[in-house]
Structure formats: structure tokens, C-alpha cells
């Protein structure tokens, strides 16, 4: 077995190879003058683990080319982050079901697929090969435990993420809740935990994805007003678009924590151990 990875997943690919104790394949990446991608893989193996997060269109094309370059091997695809996974419904006539398009394209030539906290598990049905969705909730919980916070409150930004917050909280047996919006007037909205008081607690807002960070930034300011001692933000996938990291830090958030499914400077948690464990069980 060997591991091979795209340019946007080099760190996670190398970490996974180290945990699995297998070699990582060297790949040459370049572009033709017209902007088209070219790549060439080094010495392959009969069994290959391809690692590639789809963070943008270029990453998608590069991943498809890399899979094709390994066509004579038994390929397992690790898809840590899948762009287009949130485009899983057709709201208007003439719209593509983008999640289906990407899932079917990435199923070609691989034997099975591992995703990590895919935004909507219903998307998994569009893969045409066996698939497994892995969760980093316990990994985030373990990281929070290592911060030695006193009686932290784990908060989901909405009720849809409450189950994820509960999984994170189970690592330390902490209280968890979700934020609830209350409209006070036409222009004023209050955000607070639905059941648990934030006063005198360090609060960690957790979600699968932090995209623009707008909701968390607004909530952080209100939580401080409600007496929270510290506010942290943690997620699996740090998209952090449109200046989200700076926006969050400007509100007084102590730290922004994400994993290496999307490689950022704040990627403090690695998905490598969780992925390796799933691969070993196959």
C-alpha cells in the first residue's frame, strides 16, 4: 500500500502515510501554457490510497486526474472535504444537482470512498461505490479537553448541529446546547443558548463547517455580554471565506480551531488517525 495526494492535501496525505507506516508517492504537478493541469505520479503500488480535498474547481480536476493516473491500482479514495456537497437540492427548474455530479465523477475508477463529516449524509447516496462517512467530533472533543477549560459549555450554532455538539461534548461529559435566535424588534435579534446559561462558563461553538463565520461572530459578542468567560470556535472544515478568521478574532474569540481536511494555519486537529483506523478495518 502507498498513499498519494493532491497539492491541496499534502499535509494530511503525509500524516496519513506516517500513521499507516507506508510510503507516500512523489507527484510532479505543473500546468500547460493554456492553464490545463499536468501531473505525473512516481512509483505506484498495487494498492493506493488517494487523498484529496475538493476545496475548489482546480482541486476537483486535479483529483480526477490523479485517480486516473493510478488506474492500474486498487484505489481507495479519501475525500476529506467535498465542495458542492451543500448543493444537494434542485430549487428551481434548470438547476444541476451539483452534489450528485461531483459524487458520480469521483466514484469512477475507485473501489471505495471515505468522507469526513460530509455536510449532508444524504449526499452519500450519489456515490456509486461503497462509502463511509467518518466523524472528527471526538477528536475535537479531545482537543478541547487538552485545553483544560473549567466546565466548558459546548454550543451548536443551530439545532441542526446539536447532535454534532453532543458528540463533541461526550469527550468530557460537558453540557451542550444550541443557540436560539429571538427577534426583539424589526432590526434587533438576540442569540443565546436555548436551555443552558452561558454566564461564568467558557463556551466553545462547534460546527462541521465554518464558512464566512458571520453567525458565530455575532453570537460571540452576545455570549460575552451574557457573561461567558471565554469563547472559542471549533469546526472540522475551516473554509474561512471572505476574511472569516479575522472577523472571528476581531470579536474577541480566543481561538479558532479546525482540522486538516482543509489545510489552514489554524488546523490544530488531524484527521489522519481517524482515517487510518477506518482503512485498517477494511
KAPE-V135743 format. One record per pair of residues at least 12 apart in sequence whose ideal C-beta (glycine too) atoms are under 8 Angstrom apart, sorted by the first residue. I is the first residue (numbers start at 0). J is the second residue. D is the distance in Angstrom with one decimal. If there is no record, write none. Layout:
I;J;D  I;J;D
This chain:
0;19;6.9  0;21;4.8  0;44;6.1  0;46;4.4  0;47;7.4  0;48;6.6  1;16;7.7  1;21;5.7  1;22;5.0  1;23;6.9  1;24;5.3  1;43;6.6  1;44;4.1  1;46;7.4  1;47;5.8  1;48;7.3  2;15;5.6  2;16;4.0  2;19;6.8  2;21;6.0  2;22;7.4  2;23;4.9  2;24;6.9  2;47;7.6  2;48;4.8  2;50;6.3  3;23;7.1  3;24;4.1  3;26;6.3  3;40;6.1  3;43;7.5  3;47;5.8  3;48;7.3  3;49;5.6  3;50;7.3  3;65;6.6  3;69;6.6  4;23;7.2  4;26;7.6  4;49;7.3  4;50;4.1  4;51;6.3  5;50;7.3  5;51;3.8  5;52;7.6  5;58;6.2  5;61;5.0  5;62;5.3  5;65;5.9  6;28;5.6  6;58;7.8  6;61;6.6  7;51;7.1  7;52;5.8  7;54;5.5  7;58;4.8  7;61;7.7  7;261;8.0  7;262;6.9  8;50;4.9  8;51;5.2  8;52;5.0  8;79;6.6  8;262;7.0  9;262;7.4  10;259;5.5  10;262;5.0  10;266;7.5  11;50;6.0  11;52;7.6  11;79;6.2  11;259;4.6  11;260;6.9  11;262;6.9  11;269;6.9  11;270;6.2  11;271;6.2  12;50;4.2  14;259;7.1  14;269;5.4  14;271;3.8  15;48;7.0  15;50;6.1  15;77;7.1  15;271;4.6  15;274;5.7  15;275;6.0  17;271;7.4  18;271;4.9  18;272;5.8  18;275;4.2  19;48;7.5  19;275;5.1  19;278;6.8  19;279;7.7  21;48;7.9  22;44;7.9  24;40;5.7  24;41;5.1  24;42;6.8  24;43;6.3  24;47;7.6  25;40;7.9  25;41;4.1  26;38;5.8  26;39;7.0  26;40;5.2  26;41;6.7  26;65;7.2  27;39;4.6  28;61;7.4  36;57;7.4  36;60;5.8  36;61;5.6  36;64;5.9  38;61;6.9  38;64;5.7  38;65;6.3  38;68;6.5  39;68;7.4  40;65;7.1  40;68;4.7  40;69;6.6  43;69;5.9  43;71;7.4  43;72;5.5  44;72;6.3  45;72;5.9  45;73;6.2  46;72;6.4  46;73;4.9  46;75;7.7  47;69;4.8  47;72;4.1  47;73;7.0  47;74;5.2  47;75;7.4  48;74;7.9  48;75;5.0  48;77;6.2  48;278;6.5  49;62;7.4  49;65;6.0  49;66;5.8  49;69;6.3  49;74;5.7  49;75;7.1  49;76;5.1  49;77;6.8  49;109;7.3  50;77;4.5  50;79;7.1  51;65;6.5  51;76;7.6  51;77;7.5  51;78;6.9  51;79;7.9  52;78;7.1  52;79;4.5  52;80;4.1  52;81;7.7  52;260;5.7  52;261;5.9  52;262;8.0  53;78;6.8  53;80;6.6  53;81;5.2  53;82;4.6  53;83;7.3  53;101;6.8  53;105;7.8  54;80;6.2  54;82;6.0  54;238;7.9  54;261;5.7  55;82;6.5  58;82;7.6  59;82;7.0  59;101;6.8  59;104;7.9  62;105;7.0  63;104;6.4  63;105;7.1  66;105;7.4  66;107;7.4  66;108;5.1  66;109;6.3  67;108;6.5  69;108;7.9  70;108;5.9  73;110;5.8  74;108;6.2  74;109;4.5  74;110;6.0  75;109;6.8  75;110;6.1  75;111;5.5  75;112;7.7  75;113;7.1  75;278;6.6  75;281;7.5  76;105;6.5  76;109;4.3  76;111;7.3  76;112;4.7  76;113;7.2  77;112;7.9  77;113;4.9  77;274;5.7  78;105;6.6  78;112;5.8  78;113;6.8  78;114;5.1  78;115;7.7  79;114;7.6  79;115;4.8  79;259;7.8  79;260;3.6  79;261;7.7  79;270;5.8  79;274;7.7  80;115;7.0  80;236;5.0  80;260;4.5  80;261;5.3  81;98;7.9  81;101;6.6  81;102;7.8  81;114;6.3  81;117;6.1  81;122;7.5  82;101;7.4  83;97;4.3  83;98;5.4  83;100;7.3  83;101;4.5  84;98;5.3  84;101;7.7  84;117;5.5  84;118;4.7  84;119;6.4  84;122;5.1  85;98;7.5  85;118;5.2  85;119;7.0  86;98;5.5  87;99;7.8  87;119;5.2  87;121;6.3  87;122;5.3  98;119;7.7  98;122;4.6  98;125;6.1  99;122;8.0  99;125;4.3  102;122;6.3  102;123;7.9  102;125;3.6  102;126;4.9  102;127;7.9  103;125;6.1  103;126;7.6  103;127;6.2  105;126;7.4  106;126;5.0  106;127;4.2  106;128;5.0  109;128;5.9  110;128;6.3  110;129;7.5  111;128;5.6  111;129;4.4  111;130;6.6  111;131;7.4  111;281;7.2  112;126;5.4  112;128;6.0  112;129;7.5  112;130;4.5  112;131;7.6  113;130;7.4  113;131;5.4  113;132;7.9  113;133;6.0  113;274;6.1  113;277;5.8  113;278;7.3  114;130;6.7  114;131;7.4  114;132;4.8  114;133;7.0  115;132;7.4  115;133;5.1  115;134;7.6  115;135;6.3  115;235;6.5  115;236;8.0  115;258;7.7  115;260;5.3  115;270;5.4  115;273;7.4  115;274;7.3  116;132;7.2  116;133;7.4  116;134;5.6  116;135;6.0  116;136;7.7  116;163;7.8  116;207;4.7  116;235;4.3  116;236;7.0  116;260;7.8  117;132;5.3  118;207;6.1  118;208;6.3  120;132;5.8  131;277;6.0  133;270;7.5  133;273;5.3  133;274;6.4  133;277;5.6  134;163;7.9  134;166;6.6  134;273;7.7  135;235;4.9  135;258;5.5  135;260;7.9  135;268;6.5  135;270;5.8  135;273;6.0  136;163;5.8  136;166;3.5  136;167;4.9  136;169;8.0  137;166;6.7  137;167;7.6  137;169;7.4  137;170;5.6  138;258;7.1  138;268;5.2  138;269;7.9  138;270;7.5  138;272;7.6  138;273;6.3  139;167;5.1  139;170;7.9  139;205;6.3  139;233;5.3  139;234;8.0  139;235;7.2  139;256;7.2  139;258;7.7  139;268;6.1  140;166;7.3  140;167;4.5  140;168;6.8  140;169;6.6  140;170;2.5  140;171;6.3  141;170;5.5  142;233;7.4  142;256;6.4  142;267;6.3  142;268;5.2  143;167;7.1  143;170;7.0  143;171;6.9  143;203;5.7  143;231;7.7  143;233;6.9  144;170;5.6  144;171;4.9  146;231;7.8  148;201;4.4  148;203;7.6  148;229;7.5  149;201;6.8  150;173;7.3  150;174;7.9  150;200;6.0  150;201;7.7  151;171;7.5  151;173;5.4  151;200;6.5  151;201;4.8  151;202;6.9  151;203;5.6  152;173;6.9  152;174;5.4  152;175;7.2  152;176;6.8  152;192;7.0  152;195;5.9  152;197;6.0  152;200;4.3  152;201;7.3  152;202;4.9  152;203;7.4  152;227;7.8  153;165;7.9  153;167;5.3  153;168;4.1  153;173;5.5  153;174;7.1  153;175;4.1  153;176;7.7  153;202;8.0  153;203;5.4  153;205;5.9  154;175;7.1  154;176;5.8  154;177;6.6  154;178;5.9  154;192;6.0  154;197;7.8  154;202;5.7  154;203;6.9  154;204;4.9  154;205;7.1  154;218;7.8  154;222;8.0  155;175;7.3  155;176;7.4  155;177;4.1  155;178;7.0  155;204;7.6  155;205;6.5  155;206;6.7  156;177;7.2  156;178;5.5  156;204;6.1  156;206;5.4  156;214;5.2  156;215;6.2  156;218;6.7  157;177;5.9  157;178;6.5  157;214;7.9  158;177;4.9  158;193;7.9  160;177;6.8  160;205;7.3  160;206;5.1  160;207;6.9  161;175;7.4  161;176;7.7  161;177;4.6  163;205;6.5  163;206;7.0  163;207;6.1  164;176;7.5  164;177;6.7  164;205;5.3  167;203;7.7  167;205;5.0  167;233;7.6  174;195;5.2  175;195;7.9  176;192;4.3  176;193;5.6  176;194;5.3  176;195;4.4  177;192;7.3  177;193;5.8  178;190;5.1  178;191;6.9  178;192;6.4  178;193;7.4  178;204;7.7  178;214;7.9  178;218;5.5  179;191;6.4  179;192;7.2  179;193;4.2  189;221;6.7  190;214;8.0  190;217;6.4  190;218;4.8  190;221;5.0  190;222;7.9  191;221;6.7  191;222;7.7  191;225;6.0  196;225;7.6  196;226;7.8  197;222;5.1  197;225;4.9  197;226;6.3  197;227;4.5  198;225;6.0  198;226;3.2  198;227;7.1  199;226;6.0  199;228;6.4  200;227;6.0  200;228;6.5  201;227;7.0  201;228;5.2  201;229;4.3  201;230;7.6  201;231;7.2  202;222;5.4  202;227;4.6  202;229;7.1  202;230;5.0  202;231;7.1  203;230;7.8  203;231;4.5  203;232;7.5  203;233;5.7  204;218;6.4  204;219;7.3  204;230;6.9  204;231;7.2  204;232;5.1  204;233;7.3  205;232;7.9  205;233;4.9  205;234;6.7  206;234;5.1  207;234;6.4  207;235;5.1  207;236;6.3  208;234;5.9  208;235;7.1  208;236;4.6  208;238;5.8  209;232;6.4  209;234;4.4  209;236;7.5  209;237;5.8  209;238;6.4  209;239;6.2  209;243;6.3  209;247;7.7  209;255;7.3  209;257;6.9  210;238;4.6  210;239;7.7  210;240;5.5  210;243;6.9  211;240;5.5  211;241;5.3  211;243;5.2  211;246;7.6  212;232;7.4  212;239;7.0  212;243;3.6  212;244;7.5  212;246;5.2  212;247;4.8  213;246;7.4  215;232;5.2  215;247;6.2  215;252;7.7  216;246;5.1  216;247;5.5  216;249;7.6  216;250;4.8  216;252;7.8  219;232;7.5  219;247;7.2  219;250;4.4  219;251;6.5  219;252;5.2  220;250;5.3  220;251;7.4  223;251;6.2  229;253;4.9  230;250;7.8  230;251;6.9  230;252;5.2  230;253;6.6  231;252;6.5  231;253;5.3  231;254;5.3  231;255;7.7  231;256;6.6  232;247;5.7  232;252;5.5  232;254;7.6  232;255;4.9  232;256;7.0  233;255;7.7  233;256;4.1  233;257;7.1  234;256;7.5  234;257;5.1  234;258;7.8  235;257;6.9  235;258;5.2  235;260;6.1  235;270;8.0  236;257;6.8  236;258;7.2  236;260;5.3  236;261;5.5  237;255;7.3  237;257;3.2  237;258;7.5  237;261;5.3  237;263;4.7  237;265;6.3  237;266;6.8  238;261;6.5  239;255;7.8  239;257;7.8  239;263;6.5  244;263;7.9  244;265;6.8  256;268;6.8  258;270;5.4  259;271;7.6
